Amino acid sequence: MTTKVRYSYLAEQFADPAPFLDAVKAVVQRGDFTLGEAVARFEQRFAALIGSRHAIGVNSGTDAIKLALKAAGIGPGDEVITAANTFIATIGAIAEFGAVPVLVDCEADRYVMDVAAVEAAITPRTRAIVPVQLTGDMVDMAALMDIAGHHGLAVVEDSCQAIHAAQGGRPAGTWGVAGTFSLHPLKNLNVWGDGGVIVTDDDAVAARLRLLRNHGLAHRDEVALLGYNSRLDTIQAAIGLLMVDDVPASVDGRIANAARYDEALADIPQIRLPRRRADTRQNYHLYMVFAERRDTLVKHLNAHGISAKIHYPVPLYRQPGLAHLGYAAGHFPNSDAQADSVLSLPIDHYLTPAMQQAAIEAIRRFYEAA
Ligand SMILES: Cc1ncc(COP(=O)(O)O)c(C=O)c1O
């Protein structure tokens, strides 16, 4: 009998929805749907998990980036450097208030942005850097912070994929003026819809963010500044509260699965593992490798009941909707090469040893048959 290997684990995670439905019912009974008590409790637990002074719940990871940049004073015409191979949300968030996204390539042997390329992209108009902790791995943050400090640039971390990752013992999200997280259903800490969190140690930035997410209202009858409606829903906070304390254990499960994949796949010459930094705890939001004949491999795996995905097949700078940024094919050779070879395998902590073994064996058989 062949073992089926699914990618999404939501069915297992919420197989028993009763405790979650009870939490939703409690919100309904309290009626505090906006900025209710669960939001404040969730923010406290989230801040404790990350080790930051403040956590501010907002309505998505995208808005978290947007509002963090706004709170850092970034505005129209300011150049903001970020990764050419990120998810579109990072670039959309930068552009939304009129700032100009400036893209840089990733490292040759990891997906995260190349800090040397960041330095080369700085101009007199550069105001901020948004390092993206893609897959839950981390940019060389000490080097990046040196560059930012030297040039007087704000750093807003896009740690949307990197909850509970760390480098040199310092958590993702805590390096710059603010760190941003997504609670999207496919993230490591996932709610039942959209949600996001901004963390910061800066009291003034935190106060500004609390205003920005709620129309700039200091209280019901006073508008302190022009803001937005970007509150984390109380219902989503109540769902998140039931899972926020489980994040370290679930990340440990992913790390153990990643170690097993790494060991088994290292024997397959057509698979190249990304460089693992000894100083970095990845959260393995995604488990990605570089695979020869990737597209045929993905078809083979899917045909044999093994779900594998590609994050992402076309780098953003070559997307039609971003043509106005002025980049041409070949601008970012590492991002291009990786777009042709990256493969993501299921890595979550619900993955059984049998499922993992089935995925590994299917990859091995594909290359042996070639
Ligand atoms: C790297 C990255 N940045 C930003 C986001 C945006 O998060 P959200 O979907 O919560 O808006 C995501 C996830 O979707 C992401 O993966």
The ligand as an ORCA input file, in Angstrom:
! r2SCAN-3c Opt
* xyz 0 1
  C       7.529     36.570      3.464
  C       6.110     37.002      3.693
  N       5.860     38.314      3.912
  C       4.618     38.752      4.133
  C       3.540     37.890      4.162
  C       2.161     38.468      4.349
  O       1.441     37.907      5.359
  P      -0.170     37.900      5.292
  O      -0.568     36.835      4.328
  O      -0.553     37.596      6.698
  O      -0.596     39.261      4.873
  C       3.747     36.521      3.964
  C       2.670     35.508      4.014
  O       1.707     35.442      3.388
  C       5.072     36.071      3.702
  O       5.310     34.770      3.474
*
